[in-house]
Amino acid sequence: MYKENHGESNLNLIMNEENLTTRQRFEKELGQISFQELQKFFAKGMMIMVSDQLPIIDVAMSLHDDDVQQIQQWIDDEQVVRAHDEHAKEWVVSRTEFNAVTVAPWVLVQEIHNEE
């Protein structure tokens, strides 16, 4: 028996998720996370920084679709870079929060800048 969830069974929720497009799935999975929670991915070299100038979902889609030409252009323009030690040092001190989405095996992140 499936537990009811606001009138929709868990089975229906699972079926609805299966009908999501890849973009919709990335949009649904996009979430806020601290660097502390991302450290294990950073340590494995799996954390990719995305410039604030790019929609992170567009980058996720290009990576998923293996759009080598577009990804290379972003790398050349330094809009997509692998996170490195200097970034990590700054993030630890500033307790940086990110928007993040996973495109296995990578975790794409964008810093959240609080306007003060």
Secondary structure, DSSP 8 states (H G I E B T S, - for coil): ---EETTEEHHHHHHHHHT--HHHHHHHH-EEEEHHHHHHHHHTT-EEEE-TTS-HHHHHHHHHTT-HHHHHHHHHTTSEEE--HHHHHHHHHHT-EEEEEEETTEEEEEE-----
